[in-house]
Amino acid sequence: MARKFKTMDGNNAAAYVSYAFTEVAGIYPITPSSPMADYVDQWSAQGLKNIFGTTVKVSEMQSEAGAAGTKIIKLI
């Protein structure tokens, strides 16, 4: 299999990897991490599949606590 190389900044790289390994994303856009939430939201809207072959479900939270709680609920 041929390798694919992509050039991206840290926000894009973090969003790319997290999108690939999750089924649900609780996002709360705040300034320095806003690009990550925006990338995930765009990819989901475009129907991009993760490594499990499904589109990530995105839920925009009203606070940072809600976004953090989403991750905890997902792990349980």
C-alpha positions in Angstrom: 0.0 0.0 0.0 1.4 3.4 -0.9 1.8 5.9 1.9 -0.1 9.2 1.8 1.6 12.3 3.1 -0.3 15.3 4.3 1.0 18.7 5.4 -1.0 20.2 8.2 -0.7 22.2 11.4 -1.1 20.8 14.9 -4.9 21.7 15.2 -5.6 19.9 11.9 -3.5 16.9 12.9 -5.2 16.5 16.2 -8.7 16.8 14.7 -7.7 14.3 11.9 -6.6 11.6 14.3 -9.4 12.2 16.8 -12.0 12.1 14.0 -10.6 8.8 12.8 -11.0 7.1 16.2 -14.3 8.4 17.5 -18.0 7.8 16.9 -19.4 10.8 18.8 -17.7 14.3 19.1 -18.9 16.8 21.7 -17.5 20.1 20.6 -17.4 23.5 22.3 -15.6 26.0 20.0 -13.2 28.1 22.0 -10.2 30.1 20.8 -7.1 28.2 20.4 -8.9 24.9 19.8 -11.7 26.3 17.6 -10.2 25.1 14.3 -10.3 21.5 15.6 -14.0 21.6 16.4 -14.6 23.3 13.0 -12.7 20.6 11.1 -14.6 17.8 12.8 -18.0 19.6 12.2 -17.1 20.1 8.5 -16.0 16.5 8.0 -19.1 15.1 9.6 -21.3 17.4 7.5 -19.5 16.2 4.3 -20.2 12.6 5.4 -16.5 11.7 5.8 -16.2 8.2 7.3 -13.9 7.3 10.3 -11.8 4.1 10.5 -14.9 2.2 11.6 -16.8 3.2 8.4 -19.3 5.5 10.0 -19.8 9.2 10.0 -19.0 10.9 13.4 -22.0 12.3 15.2 -21.3 15.9 16.3 -23.0 17.6 19.2 -22.2 21.2 19.9 -22.2 21.8 23.7 -23.1 24.9 25.6 -20.0 24.8 27.8 -16.6 23.3 28.2 -18.0 21.1 31.0 -20.5 19.6 28.6 -17.8 18.8 26.0 -15.7 17.2 28.7 -18.7 15.2 30.0 -19.3 13.8 26.5 -15.9 12.2 26.6 -16.5 10.7 30.0 -19.9 9.3 29.1 -18.4 7.8 25.9 -15.8 6.0 27.9 -18.3 4.4 30.3 
